[in-house]
């Protein structure tokens, strides 16, 4: 985010924001890899499984591949086509429900088998 009122000051074309984002990603991916390896070592785990949207991150994939190979561990990671993240779709549905006046209470629970398709009637799974 650059421009008037931006915390980074006026528009910058020198790559500052790009460098900042790349540095943040590198730090986080190295941290995730390090914590994964420490947990593997502490628990004697020889197989590492990566899933969800984060498994699409090419830098994480590379770091984990390097570290698991170096340590003689097995890495299971889905092909890139199978690494989609549903967060954006769920957020969009939530936004639509909110804009249409649909609300849920704090007693709402997750239901992984709940079907979402077409129009929704606003019914949610609730705790008894």
ABEGO torsion letter per residue (X at the ends): XBEBGBAAEBBBAAGAAAAAAAAAAAAAAAAAAAAAAAAAAAAGBABBBBBEAAAABAAAAAAAAAAAAAAGBBBBBBBAAAABBAAAAAAAAAAAAAAAGBBBBAABBBBAABBBBEBBAGBBBBBX
